[in-house]
Amino acid sequence: MNNNDIAERLATQQGSTKADARKVVDAVFAMIADAAAEGDEIALNGFGKFKVKDSPAREGRNPSTGEPISIAASKKLTFSVAKALKDKLNG
């Protein structure tokens, strides 16, 4: 399922046009991305939580040469599934 599929289902369920539904879907994902970029936690009841985690700088190895390389610190977006969704998935 992709953004278009979500917009199509939303349009069908809400009796709106697919173009209007696509605008809503895009706006929701943009808000989630903006909140994550600011470091906020995004909690969607019954679905899960998006959290930004810091990954510290570390040393790794180049897999082809075996030489040590430094890996810069970065931020990662993680997702934790809500219990209600886990229960739905597992019957």
PDB file of N, CA, C and O in Angstrom:
ATOM      1  N   MET A   1       0.855  -1.164   0.000  1.00  0.00           N
ATOM      2  CA  MET A   1       0.000   0.000   0.000  1.00  0.00           C
ATOM      3  C   MET A   1       0.905   1.231   0.000  1.00  0.00           C
ATOM      4  O   MET A   1       1.899   1.275   0.725  1.00  0.00           O
ATOM      5  N   ASN A   2       0.565   2.216  -0.801  1.00  0.00           N
ATOM      6  CA  ASN A   2       1.330   3.454  -0.869  1.00  0.00           C
ATOM      7  C   ASN A   2       0.398   4.653  -0.645  1.00  0.00           C
ATOM      8  O   ASN A   2      -0.787   4.482  -0.359  1.00  0.00           O
ATOM      9  N   ASN A   3       0.946   5.863  -0.777  1.00  0.00           N
ATOM     10  CA  ASN A   3       0.156   7.070  -0.512  1.00  0.00           C
ATOM     11  C   ASN A   3      -1.084   7.153  -1.397  1.00  0.00           C
ATOM     12  O   ASN A   3      -2.150   7.552  -0.929  1.00  0.00           O
ATOM     13  N   ASN A   4      -0.958   6.783  -2.665  1.00  0.00           N
ATOM     14  CA  ASN A   4      -2.105   6.824  -3.575  1.00  0.00           C
ATOM     15  C   ASN A   4      -3.202   5.856  -3.138  1.00  0.00           C
ATOM     16  O   ASN A   4      -4.388   6.181  -3.189  1.00  0.00           O
ATOM     17  N   ASP A   5      -2.793   4.670  -2.711  1.00  0.00           N
ATOM     18  CA  ASP A   5      -3.770   3.682  -2.241  1.00  0.00           C
ATOM     19  C   ASP A   5      -4.503   4.183  -1.000  1.00  0.00           C
ATOM     20  O   ASP A   5      -5.716   4.018  -0.874  1.00  0.00           O
ATOM     21  N   ILE A   6      -3.755   4.796  -0.090  1.00  0.00           N
ATOM     22  CA  ILE A   6      -4.376   5.338   1.112  1.00  0.00           C
ATOM     23  C   ILE A   6      -5.366   6.442   0.745  1.00  0.00           C
ATOM     24  O   ILE A   6      -6.478   6.489   1.271  1.00  0.00           O
ATOM     25  N   ALA A   7      -4.954   7.331  -0.164  1.00  0.00           N
ATOM     26  CA  ALA A   7      -5.828   8.430  -0.591  1.00  0.00           C
ATOM     27  C   ALA A   7      -7.082   7.891  -1.271  1.00  0.00           C
ATOM     28  O   ALA A   7      -8.176   8.415  -1.062  1.00  0.00           O
ATOM     29  N   GLU A   8      -6.929   6.858  -2.075  1.00  0.00           N
ATOM     30  CA  GLU A   8      -8.083   6.278  -2.774  1.00  0.00           C
ATOM     31  C   GLU A   8      -9.076   5.681  -1.776  1.00  0.00           C
ATOM     32  O   GLU A   8     -10.283   5.891  -1.898  1.00  0.00           O
ATOM     33  N   ARG A   9      -8.576   4.945  -0.804  1.00  0.00           N
ATOM     34  CA  ARG A   9      -9.465   4.356   0.211  1.00  0.00           C
ATOM     35  C   ARG A   9     -10.130   5.435   1.059  1.00  0.00           C
ATOM     36  O   ARG A   9     -11.312   5.336   1.390  1.00  0.00           O
ATOM     37  N   LEU A  10      -9.364   6.461   1.405  1.00  0.00           N
ATOM     38  CA  LEU A  10      -9.905   7.564   2.189  1.00  0.00           C
ATOM     39  C   LEU A  10     -11.012   8.286   1.417  1.00  0.00           C
ATOM     40  O   LEU A  10     -12.051   8.621   1.986  1.00  0.00           O
ATOM     41  N   ALA A  11     -10.792   8.523   0.137  1.00  0.00           N
ATOM     42  CA  ALA A  11     -11.793   9.194  -0.697  1.00  0.00           C
ATOM     43  C   ALA A  11     -13.065   8.363  -0.768  1.00  0.00           C
ATOM     44  O   ALA A  11     -14.168   8.903  -0.689  1.00  0.00           O
ATOM     45  N   THR A  12     -12.915   7.059  -0.917  1.00  0.00           N
ATOM     46  CA  THR A  12     -14.071   6.167  -0.996  1.00  0.00           C
ATOM     47  C   THR A  12     -14.849   6.170   0.323  1.00  0.00           C
ATOM     48  O   THR A  12     -16.077   6.266   0.321  1.00  0.00           O
ATOM     49  N   GLN A  13     -14.142   6.065   1.436  1.00  0.00           N
ATOM     50  CA  GLN A  13     -14.793   6.010   2.739  1.00  0.00           C
ATOM     51  C   GLN A  13     -15.464   7.332   3.126  1.00  0.00           C
ATOM     52  O   GLN A  13     -16.519   7.336   3.762  1.00  0.00           O
ATOM     53  N   GLN A  14     -14.849   8.446   2.741  1.00  0.00           N
ATOM     54  CA  GLN A  14     -15.354   9.751   3.151  1.00  0.00           C
ATOM     55  C   GLN A  14     -16.239  10.413   2.102  1.00  0.00           C
ATOM     56  O   GLN A  14     -16.820  11.467   2.358  1.00  0.00           O
ATOM     57  N   GLY A  15     -16.345   9.805   0.929  1.00  0.00           N
ATOM     58  CA  GLY A  15     -17.171  10.379  -0.128  1.00  0.00           C
ATOM     59  C   GLY A  15     -16.602  11.669  -0.692  1.00  0.00           C
ATOM     60  O   GLY A  15     -17.351  12.557  -1.101  1.00  0.00           O
ATOM     61  N   SER A  16     -15.282  11.775  -0.716  1.00  0.00           N
ATOM     62  CA  SER A  16     -14.637  12.966  -1.274  1.00  0.00           C
ATOM     63  C   SER A  16     -13.872  12.575  -2.540  1.00  0.00           C
ATOM     64  O   SER A  16     -13.857  11.411  -2.940  1.00  0.00           O
ATOM     65  N   THR A  17     -13.244  13.562  -3.153  1.00  0.00           N
ATOM     66  CA  THR A  17     -12.472  13.266  -4.362  1.00  0.00           C
ATOM     67  C   THR A  17     -11.116  12.698  -3.971  1.00  0.00           C
ATOM     68  O   THR A  17     -10.627  12.917  -2.863  1.00  0.00           O
ATOM     69  N   LYS A  18     -10.525  11.969  -4.897  1.00  0.00           N
ATOM     70  CA  LYS A  18      -9.212  11.389  -4.642  1.00  0.00           C
ATOM     71  C   LYS A  18      -8.165  12.496  -4.493  1.00  0.00           C
ATOM     72  O   LYS A  18      -7.231  12.361  -3.703  1.00  0.00           O
ATOM     73  N   ALA A  19      -8.315  13.589  -5.244  1.00  0.00           N
ATOM     74  CA  ALA A  19      -7.364  14.694  -5.159  1.00  0.00           C
ATOM     75  C   ALA A  19      -7.401  15.339  -3.774  1.00  0.00           C
ATOM     76  O   ALA A  19      -6.353  15.651  -3.209  1.00  0.00           O
ATOM     77  N   ASP A  20      -8.600  15.541  -3.225  1.00  0.00           N
ATOM     78  CA  ASP A  20      -8.718  16.112  -1.884  1.00  0.00           C
ATOM     79  C   ASP A  20      -8.141  15.165  -0.838  1.00  0.00           C
ATOM     80  O   ASP A  20      -7.454  15.599   0.088  1.00  0.00           O
ATOM     81  N   ALA A  21      -8.417  13.893  -0.984  1.00  0.00           N
ATOM     82  CA  ALA A  21      -7.900  12.901  -0.040  1.00  0.00           C
ATOM     83  C   ALA A  21      -6.379  12.845  -0.117  1.00  0.00           C
ATOM     84  O   ALA A  21      -5.717  12.702   0.911  1.00  0.00           O
ATOM     85  N   ARG A  22      -5.819  12.956  -1.312  1.00  0.00           N
ATOM     86  CA  ARG A  22      -4.364  12.932  -1.475  1.00  0.00           C
ATOM     87  C   ARG A  22      -3.728  14.132  -0.778  1.00  0.00           C
ATOM     88  O   ARG A  22      -2.650  14.008  -0.196  1.00  0.00           O
ATOM     89  N   LYS A  23      -4.382  15.287  -0.832  1.00  0.00           N
ATOM     90  CA  LYS A  23      -3.871  16.471  -0.136  1.00  0.00           C
ATOM     91  C   LYS A  23      -3.834  16.227   1.376  1.00  0.00           C
ATOM     92  O   LYS A  23      -2.877  16.614   2.047  1.00  0.00           O
ATOM     93  N   VAL A  24      -4.865  15.592   1.902  1.00  0.00           N
ATOM     94  CA  VAL A  24      -4.924  15.296   3.333  1.00  0.00           C
ATOM     95  C   VAL A  24      -3.826  14.306   3.716  1.00  0.00           C
ATOM     96  O   VAL A  24      -3.123  14.510   4.706  1.00  0.00           O
ATOM     97  N   VAL A  25      -3.678  13.247   2.942  1.00  0.00           N
ATOM     98  CA  VAL A  25      -2.655  12.234   3.224  1.00  0.00           C
ATOM     99  C   VAL A  25      -1.266  12.874   3.189  1.00  0.00           C
ATOM    100  O   VAL A  25      -0.458  12.649   4.090  1.00  0.00           O
ATOM    101  N   ASP A  26      -0.989  13.664   2.160  1.00  0.00           N
ATOM    102  CA  ASP A  26       0.316  14.318   2.054  1.00  0.00           C
ATOM    103  C   ASP A  26       0.555  15.271   3.217  1.00  0.00           C
ATOM    104  O   ASP A  26       1.669  15.352   3.734  1.00  0.00           O
ATOM    105  N   ALA A  27      -0.486  15.994   3.634  1.00  0.00           N
ATOM    106  CA  ALA A  27      -0.361  16.936   4.750  1.00  0.00           C
ATOM    107  C   ALA A  27      -0.057  16.209   6.055  1.00  0.00           C
ATOM    108  O   ALA A  27       0.773  16.666   6.841  1.00  0.00           O
ATOM    109  N   VAL A  28      -0.724  15.079   6.292  1.00  0.00           N
ATOM    110  CA  VAL A  28      -0.490  14.315   7.517  1.00  0.00           C
ATOM    111  C   VAL A  28       0.949  13.817   7.561  1.00  0.00           C
ATOM    112  O   VAL A  28       1.617  13.951   8.587  1.00  0.00           O
ATOM    113  N   PHE A  29       1.433  13.249   6.470  1.00  0.00           N
ATOM    114  CA  PHE A  29       2.809  12.740   6.455  1.00  0.00           C
ATOM    115  C   PHE A  29       3.819  13.873   6.550  1.00  0.00           C
ATOM    116  O   PHE A  29       4.884  13.692   7.140  1.00  0.00           O
ATOM    117  N   ALA A  30       3.515  15.034   5.988  1.00  0.00           N
ATOM    118  CA  ALA A  30       4.407  16.189   6.102  1.00  0.00           C
ATOM    119  C   ALA A  30       4.485  16.661   7.551  1.00  0.00           C
ATOM    120  O   ALA A  30       5.561  17.018   8.032  1.00  0.00           O
ATOM    121  N   MET A  31       3.348  16.663   8.248  1.00  0.00           N
ATOM    122  CA  MET A  31       3.338  17.058   9.660  1.00  0.00           C
ATOM    123  C   MET A  31       4.151  16.081  10.510  1.00  0.00           C
ATOM    124  O   MET A  31       4.880  16.493  11.413  1.00  0.00           O
ATOM    125  N   ILE A  32       4.024  14.796  10.221  1.00  0.00           N
ATOM    126  CA  ILE A  32       4.793  13.791  10.950  1.00  0.00           C
ATOM    127  C   ILE A  32       6.283  14.006  10.695  1.00  0.00           C
ATOM    128  O   ILE A  32       7.080  13.963  11.632  1.00  0.00           O
ATOM    129  N   ALA A  33       6.663  14.236   9.449  1.00  0.00           N
ATOM    130  CA  ALA A  33       8.071  14.456   9.102  1.00  0.00           C
ATOM    131  C   ALA A  33       8.610  15.724   9.762  1.00  0.00           C
ATOM    132  O   ALA A  33       9.738  15.732  10.255  1.00  0.00           O
ATOM    133  N   ASP A  34       7.814  16.795   9.774  1.00  0.00           N
ATOM    134  CA  ASP A  34       8.242  18.049  10.404  1.00  0.00           C
ATOM    135  C   ASP A  34       8.444  17.863  11.908  1.00  0.00           C
ATOM    136  O   ASP A  34       9.427  18.343  12.474  1.00  0.00           O
ATOM    137  N   ALA A  35       7.519  17.171  12.541  1.00  0.00           N
ATOM    138  CA  ALA A  35       7.632  16.930  13.980  1.00  0.00           C
ATOM    139  C   ALA A  35       8.869  16.082  14.285  1.00  0.00           C
ATOM    140  O   ALA A  35       9.575  16.345  15.258  1.00  0.00           O
ATOM    141  N   ALA A  36       9.131  15.074  13.465  1.00  0.00           N
ATOM    142  CA  ALA A  36      10.310  14.228  13.661  1.00  0.00           C
ATOM    143  C   ALA A  36      11.590  15.039  13.458  1.00  0.00           C
ATOM    144  O   ALA A  36      12.558  14.858  14.197  1.00  0.00           O
ATOM    145  N   ALA A  37      11.604  15.923  12.474  1.00  0.00           N
ATOM    146  CA  ALA A  37      12.781  16.757  12.219  1.00  0.00           C
ATOM    147  C   ALA A  37      13.069  17.680  13.401  1.00  0.00           C
ATOM    148  O   ALA A  37      14.221  18.044  13.637  1.00  0.00           O
ATOM    149  N   GLU A  38      12.034  18.058  14.139  1.00  0.00           N
ATOM    150  CA  GLU A  38      12.207  18.899  15.324  1.00  0.00           C
ATOM    151  C   GLU A  38      12.562  18.078  16.559  1.00  0.00           C
ATOM    152  O   GLU A  38      12.814  18.639  17.625  1.00  0.00           O
ATOM    153  N   GLY A  39      12.584  16.750  16.420  1.00  0.00           N
ATOM    154  CA  GLY A  39      12.937  15.880  17.531  1.00  0.00           C
ATOM    155  C   GLY A  39      11.767  15.485  18.396  1.00  0.00           C
ATOM    156  O   GLY A  39      11.958  14.888  19.455  1.00  0.00           O
ATOM    157  N   ASP A  40      10.549  15.807  17.967  1.00  0.00           N
ATOM    158  CA  ASP A  40       9.358  15.457  18.743  1.00  0.00           C
ATOM    159  C   ASP A  40       9.007  13.986  18.596  1.00  0.00           C
ATOM    160  O   ASP A  40       9.343  13.350  17.597  1.00  0.00           O
ATOM    161  N   GLU A  41       8.325  13.455  19.606  1.00  0.00           N
ATOM    162  CA  GLU A  41       7.777  12.103  19.530  1.00  0.00           C
ATOM    163  C   GLU A  41       6.377  12.206  18.955  1.00  0.00           C
ATOM    164  O   GLU A  41       5.602  13.072  19.360  1.00  0.00           O
ATOM    165  N   ILE A  42       6.048  11.336  18.019  1.00  0.00           N
ATOM    166  CA  ILE A  42       4.729  11.340  17.392  1.00  0.00           C
ATOM    167  C   ILE A  42       4.000  10.080  17.855  1.00  0.00           C
ATOM    168  O   ILE A  42       4.397   8.967  17.511  1.00  0.00           O
ATOM    169  N   ALA A  43       2.949  10.256  18.626  1.00  0.00           N
ATOM    170  CA  ALA A  43       2.177   9.129  19.150  1.00  0.00           C
ATOM    171  C   ALA A  43       0.822   9.097  18.461  1.00  0.00           C
ATOM    172  O   ALA A  43       0.052  10.054  18.544  1.00  0.00           O
ATOM    173  N   LEU A  44       0.532   7.989  17.780  1.00  0.00           N
ATOM    174  CA  LEU A  44      -0.739   7.800  17.088  1.00  0.00           C
ATOM    175  C   LEU A  44      -1.485   6.687  17.813  1.00  0.00           C
ATOM    176  O   LEU A  44      -1.130   5.514  17.696  1.00  0.00           O
ATOM    177  N   ASN A  45      -2.523   7.060  18.564  1.00  0.00           N
ATOM    178  CA  ASN A  45      -3.253   6.092  19.381  1.00  0.00           C
ATOM    179  C   ASN A  45      -3.730   4.910  18.554  1.00  0.00           C
ATOM    180  O   ASN A  45      -4.315   5.070  17.483  1.00  0.00           O
ATOM    181  N   GLY A  46      -3.467   3.727  19.074  1.00  0.00           N
ATOM    182  CA  GLY A  46      -3.891   2.497  18.412  1.00  0.00           C
ATOM    183  C   GLY A  46      -3.000   2.087  17.262  1.00  0.00           C
ATOM    184  O   GLY A  46      -3.223   1.035  16.662  1.00  0.00           O
ATOM    185  N   PHE A  47      -1.985   2.893  16.933  1.00  0.00           N
ATOM    186  CA  PHE A  47      -1.094   2.577  15.804  1.00  0.00           C
ATOM    187  C   PHE A  47       0.345   2.416  16.270  1.00  0.00           C
ATOM    188  O   PHE A  47       0.967   1.383  16.023  1.00  0.00           O
ATOM    189  N   GLY A  48       0.876   3.431  16.942  1.00  0.00           N
ATOM    190  CA  GLY A  48       2.243   3.339  17.443  1.00  0.00           C
ATOM    191  C   GLY A  48       2.870   4.689  17.659  1.00  0.00           C
ATOM    192  O   GLY A  48       2.209   5.723  17.562  1.00  0.00           O
ATOM    193  N   LYS A  49       4.179   4.672  17.958  1.00  0.00           N
ATOM    194  CA  LYS A  49       4.923   5.893  18.230  1.00  0.00           C
ATOM    195  C   LYS A  49       6.155   5.966  17.344  1.00  0.00           C
ATOM    196  O   LYS A  49       6.858   4.975  17.145  1.00  0.00           O
ATOM    197  N   PHE A  50       6.401   7.154  16.819  1.00  0.00           N
ATOM    198  CA  PHE A  50       7.632   7.448  16.112  1.00  0.00           C
ATOM    199  C   PHE A  50       8.514   8.235  17.084  1.00  0.00           C
ATOM    200  O   PHE A  50       8.055   9.204  17.688  1.00  0.00           O
ATOM    201  N   LYS A  51       9.769   7.828  17.237  1.00  0.00           N
ATOM    202  CA  LYS A  51      10.703   8.520  18.117  1.00  0.00           C
ATOM    203  C   LYS A  51      12.004   8.760  17.364  1.00  0.00           C
ATOM    204  O   LYS A  51      12.423   7.951  16.536  1.00  0.00           O
ATOM    205  N   VAL A  52      12.635   9.896  17.670  1.00  0.00           N
ATOM    206  CA  VAL A  52      13.940  10.202  17.106  1.00  0.00           C
ATOM    207  C   VAL A  52      14.987   9.781  18.129  1.00  0.00           C
ATOM    208  O   VAL A  52      14.927  10.179  19.292  1.00  0.00           O
ATOM    209  N   LYS A  53      15.948   8.973  17.686  1.00  0.00           N
ATOM    210  CA  LYS A  53      17.017   8.517  18.572  1.00  0.00           C
ATOM    211  C   LYS A  53      18.356   8.954  17.994  1.00  0.00           C
ATOM    212  O   LYS A  53      18.565   8.949  16.781  1.00  0.00           O
ATOM    213  N   ASP A  54      19.251   9.331  18.893  1.00  0.00           N
ATOM    214  CA  ASP A  54      20.596   9.705  18.481  1.00  0.00           C
ATOM    215  C   ASP A  54      21.470   8.468  18.392  1.00  0.00           C
ATOM    216  O   ASP A  54      21.472   7.623  19.287  1.00  0.00           O
ATOM    217  N   SER A  55      22.208   8.374  17.306  1.00  0.00           N
ATOM    218  CA  SER A  55      23.176   7.308  17.132  1.00  0.00           C
ATOM    219  C   SER A  55      24.561   7.945  17.246  1.00  0.00           C
ATOM    220  O   SER A  55      24.922   8.765  16.402  1.00  0.00           O
ATOM    221  N   PRO A  56      25.337   7.593  18.257  1.00  0.00           N
ATOM    222  CA  PRO A  56      26.631   8.252  18.463  1.00  0.00           C
ATOM    223  C   PRO A  56      27.648   7.902  17.377  1.00  0.00           C
ATOM    224  O   PRO A  56      27.510   6.900  16.674  1.00  0.00           O
ATOM    225  N   ALA A  57      28.660   8.740  17.258  1.00  0.00           N
ATOM    226  CA  ALA A  57      29.749   8.456  16.324  1.00  0.00           C
ATOM    227  C   ALA A  57      30.461   7.186  16.784  1.00  0.00           C
ATOM    228  O   ALA A  57      30.564   6.914  17.980  1.00  0.00           O
ATOM    229  N   ARG A  58      30.940   6.431  15.833  1.00  0.00           N
ATOM    230  CA  ARG A  58      31.627   5.180  16.179  1.00  0.00           C
ATOM    231  C   ARG A  58      32.611   4.821  15.083  1.00  0.00           C
ATOM    232  O   ARG A  58      32.635   5.438  14.018  1.00  0.00           O
ATOM    233  N   GLU A  59      33.413   3.823  15.361  1.00  0.00           N
ATOM    234  CA  GLU A  59      34.370   3.353  14.364  1.00  0.00           C
ATOM    235  C   GLU A  59      33.866   2.043  13.779  1.00  0.00           C
ATOM    236  O   GLU A  59      33.402   1.162  14.503  1.00  0.00           O
ATOM    237  N   GLY A  60      33.963   1.929  12.469  1.00  0.00           N
ATOM    238  CA  GLY A  60      33.551   0.714  11.787  1.00  0.00           C
ATOM    239  C   GLY A  60      34.654   0.232  10.873  1.00  0.00           C
ATOM    240  O   GLY A  60      35.784   0.715  10.941  1.00  0.00           O
ATOM    241  N   ARG A  61      34.331  -0.716  10.022  1.00  0.00           N
ATOM    242  CA  ARG A  61      35.308  -1.254   9.072  1.00  0.00           C
ATOM    243  C   ARG A  61      34.722  -1.223   7.671  1.00  0.00           C
ATOM    244  O   ARG A  61      33.548  -1.532   7.469  1.00  0.00           O
ATOM    245  N   ASN A  62      35.549  -0.847   6.712  1.00  0.00           N
ATOM    246  CA  ASN A  62      35.173  -0.917   5.306  1.00  0.00           C
ATOM    247  C   ASN A  62      35.079  -2.396   4.943  1.00  0.00           C
ATOM    248  O   ASN A  62      36.076  -3.111   5.045  1.00  0.00           O
ATOM    249  N   PRO A  63      33.904  -2.874   4.521  1.00  0.00           N
ATOM    250  CA  PRO A  63      33.762  -4.312   4.281  1.00  0.00           C
ATOM    251  C   PRO A  63      34.640  -4.845   3.147  1.00  0.00           C
ATOM    252  O   PRO A  63      35.005  -6.021   3.164  1.00  0.00           O
ATOM    253  N   SER A  64      34.982  -4.022   2.175  1.00  0.00           N
ATOM    254  CA  SER A  64      35.776  -4.531   1.059  1.00  0.00           C
ATOM    255  C   SER A  64      37.276  -4.525   1.345  1.00  0.00           C
ATOM    256  O   SER A  64      38.004  -5.383   0.845  1.00  0.00           O
ATOM    257  N   THR A  65      37.749  -3.555   2.153  1.00  0.00           N
ATOM    258  CA  THR A  65      39.192  -3.474   2.415  1.00  0.00           C
ATOM    259  C   THR A  65      39.558  -3.836   3.844  1.00  0.00           C
ATOM    260  O   THR A  65      40.714  -4.156   4.122  1.00  0.00           O
ATOM    261  N   GLY A  66      38.606  -3.791   4.744  1.00  0.00           N
ATOM    262  CA  GLY A  66      38.880  -4.083   6.143  1.00  0.00           C
ATOM    263  C   GLY A  66      39.489  -2.912   6.894  1.00  0.00           C
ATOM    264  O   GLY A  66      39.784  -3.029   8.083  1.00  0.00           O
ATOM    265  N   GLU A  67      39.684  -1.775   6.213  1.00  0.00           N
ATOM    266  CA  GLU A  67      40.270  -0.603   6.860  1.00  0.00           C
ATOM    267  C   GLU A  67      39.280   0.019   7.840  1.00  0.00           C
ATOM    268  O   GLU A  67      38.074   0.028   7.592  1.00  0.00           O
ATOM    269  N   PRO A  68      39.792   0.538   8.951  1.00  0.00           N
ATOM    270  CA  PRO A  68      38.893   1.225   9.893  1.00  0.00           C
ATOM    271  C   PRO A  68      38.388   2.537   9.296  1.00  0.00           C
ATOM    272  O   PRO A  68      39.132   3.256   8.629  1.00  0.00           O
ATOM    273  N   ILE A  69      37.128   2.832   9.543  1.00  0.00           N
ATOM    274  CA  ILE A  69      36.539   4.091   9.101  1.00  0.00           C
ATOM    275  C   ILE A  69      35.752   4.678  10.269  1.00  0.00           C
ATOM    276  O   ILE A  69      35.287   3.947  11.143  1.00  0.00           O
ATOM    277  N   SER A  70      35.609   5.992  10.277  1.00  0.00           N
ATOM    278  CA  SER A  70      34.798   6.601  11.329  1.00  0.00           C
ATOM    279  C   SER A  70      33.405   6.863  10.765  1.00  0.00           C
ATOM    280  O   SER A  70      33.253   7.384   9.660  1.00  0.00           O
ATOM    281  N   ILE A  71      32.417   6.500  11.529  1.00  0.00           N
ATOM    282  CA  ILE A  71      31.010   6.686  11.151  1.00  0.00           C
ATOM    283  C   ILE A  71      30.484   7.847  11.983  1.00  0.00           C
ATOM    284  O   ILE A  71      30.526   7.813  13.213  1.00  0.00           O
ATOM    285  N   ALA A  72      29.996   8.863  11.308  1.00  0.00           N
ATOM    286  CA  ALA A  72      29.541  10.077  11.983  1.00  0.00           C
ATOM    287  C   ALA A  72      28.281   9.823  12.805  1.00  0.00           C
ATOM    288  O   ALA A  72      27.512   8.903  12.527  1.00  0.00           O
ATOM    289  N   ALA A  73      28.091  10.648  13.811  1.00  0.00           N
ATOM    290  CA  ALA A  73      26.862  10.588  14.607  1.00  0.00           C
ATOM    291  C   ALA A  73      25.686  10.957  13.715  1.00  0.00           C
ATOM    292  O   ALA A  73      25.825  11.756  12.789  1.00  0.00           O
ATOM    293  N   SER A  74      24.535  10.376  13.996  1.00  0.00           N
ATOM    294  CA  SER A  74      23.344  10.663  13.196  1.00  0.00           C
ATOM    295  C   SER A  74      22.100  10.485  14.049  1.00  0.00           C
ATOM    296  O   SER A  74      22.163  10.013  15.184  1.00  0.00           O
ATOM    297  N   LYS A  75      20.984  10.869  13.484  1.00  0.00           N
ATOM    298  CA  LYS A  75      19.695  10.670  14.137  1.00  0.00           C
ATOM    299  C   LYS A  75      18.918   9.636  13.344  1.00  0.00           C
ATOM    300  O   LYS A  75      18.996   9.590  12.116  1.00  0.00           O
ATOM    301  N   LYS A  76      18.171   8.809  14.052  1.00  0.00           N
ATOM    302  CA  LYS A  76      17.374   7.769  13.408  1.00  0.00           C
ATOM    303  C   LYS A  76      15.937   7.874  13.883  1.00  0.00           C
ATOM    304  O   LYS A  76      15.670   8.225  15.032  1.00  0.00           O
ATOM    305  N   LEU A  77      15.025   7.567  12.989  1.00  0.00           N
ATOM    306  CA  LEU A  77      13.607   7.551  13.339  1.00  0.00           C
ATOM    307  C   LEU A  77      13.212   6.101  13.594  1.00  0.00           C
ATOM    308  O   LEU A  77      13.352   5.243  12.722  1.00  0.00           O
ATOM    309  N   THR A  78      12.719   5.841  14.796  1.00  0.00           N
ATOM    310  CA  THR A  78      12.296   4.489  15.143  1.00  0.00           C
ATOM    311  C   THR A  78      10.780   4.460  15.291  1.00  0.00           C
ATOM    312  O   THR A  78      10.141   5.494  15.487  1.00  0.00           O
ATOM    313  N   PHE A  79      10.222   3.272  15.195  1.00  0.00           N
ATOM    314  CA  PHE A  79       8.779   3.105  15.331  1.00  0.00           C
ATOM    315  C   PHE A  79       8.501   1.965  16.292  1.00  0.00           C
ATOM    316  O   PHE A  79       9.069   0.880  16.167  1.00  0.00           O
ATOM    317  N   SER A  80       7.623   2.217  17.250  1.00  0.00           N
ATOM    318  CA  SER A  80       7.170   1.191  18.190  1.00  0.00           C
ATOM    319  C   SER A  80       5.688   0.960  17.941  1.00  0.00           C
ATOM    320  O   SER A  80       4.894   1.900  17.971  1.00  0.00           O
ATOM    321  N   VAL A  81       5.325  -0.264  17.700  1.00  0.00           N
ATOM    322  CA  VAL A  81       3.941  -0.619  17.394  1.00  0.00           C
ATOM    323  C   VAL A  81       3.100  -0.596  18.670  1.00  0.00           C
ATOM    324  O   VAL A  81       3.540  -1.065  19.720  1.00  0.00           O
ATOM    325  N   ALA A  82       1.897  -0.051  18.573  1.00  0.00           N
ATOM    326  CA  ALA A  82       0.972  -0.021  19.709  1.00  0.00           C
ATOM    327  C   ALA A  82       0.420  -1.415  19.979  1.00  0.00           C
ATOM    328  O   ALA A  82       0.327  -2.240  19.070  1.00  0.00           O
ATOM    329  N   LYS A  83       0.063  -1.668  21.202  1.00  0.00           N
ATOM    330  CA  LYS A  83      -0.475  -2.972  21.585  1.00  0.00           C
ATOM    331  C   LYS A  83      -1.732  -3.309  20.790  1.00  0.00           C
ATOM    332  O   LYS A  83      -1.916  -4.458  20.387  1.00  0.00           O
ATOM    333  N   ALA A  84      -2.593  -2.330  20.562  1.00  0.00           N
ATOM    334  CA  ALA A  84      -3.821  -2.593  19.817  1.00  0.00           C
ATOM    335  C   ALA A  84      -3.518  -3.096  18.402  1.00  0.00           C
ATOM    336  O   ALA A  84      -4.203  -3.988  17.903  1.00  0.00           O
ATOM    337  N   LEU A  85      -2.519  -2.541  17.769  1.00  0.00           N
ATOM    338  CA  LEU A  85      -2.155  -2.983  16.416  1.00  0.00           C
ATOM    339  C   LEU A  85      -1.488  -4.358  16.456  1.00  0.00           C
ATOM    340  O   LEU A  85      -1.734  -5.193  15.586  1.00  0.00           O
ATOM    341  N   LYS A  86      -0.644  -4.594  17.464  1.00  0.00           N
ATOM    342  CA  LYS A  86      -0.032  -5.926  17.621  1.00  0.00           C
ATOM    343  C   LYS A  86      -1.107  -6.984  17.774  1.00  0.00           C
ATOM    344  O   LYS A  86      -1.039  -8.049  17.159  1.00  0.00           O
ATOM    345  N   ASP A  87      -2.112  -6.681  18.608  1.00  0.00           N
ATOM    346  CA  ASP A  87      -3.197  -7.631  18.841  1.00  0.00           C
ATOM    347  C   ASP A  87      -3.970  -7.886  17.545  1.00  0.00           C
ATOM    348  O   ASP A  87      -4.367  -9.018  17.270  1.00  0.00           O
ATOM    349  N   LYS A  88      -4.181  -6.848  16.759  1.00  0.00           N
ATOM    350  CA  LYS A  88      -4.905  -6.996  15.495  1.00  0.00           C
ATOM    351  C   LYS A  88      -4.116  -7.866  14.501  1.00  0.00           C
ATOM    352  O   LYS A  88      -4.692  -8.680  13.780  1.00  0.00           O
ATOM    353  N   LEU A  89      -2.807  -7.678  14.480  1.00  0.00           N
ATOM    354  CA  LEU A  89      -1.957  -8.459  13.588  1.00  0.00           C
ATOM    355  C   LEU A  89      -1.907  -9.930  13.975  1.00  0.00           C
ATOM    356  O   LEU A  89      -1.836 -10.809  13.117  1.00  0.00           O
ATOM    357  N   ASN A  90      -1.945 -10.182  15.275  1.00  0.00           N
ATOM    358  CA  ASN A  90      -1.786 -11.554  15.766  1.00  0.00           C
ATOM    359  C   ASN A  90      -3.109 -12.241  16.080  1.00  0.00           C
ATOM    360  O   ASN A  90      -3.133 -13.300  16.708  1.00  0.00           O
ATOM    361  N   GLY A  91      -4.202 -11.639  15.645  1.00  0.00           N
ATOM    362  CA  GLY A  91      -5.504 -12.264  15.778  1.00  0.00           C
ATOM    363  C   GLY A  91      -5.998 -12.284  17.167  1.00  0.00           C
ATOM    364  O   GLY A  91      -7.092 -12.785  17.426  1.00  0.00           O
TER     365      GLY A  91
END
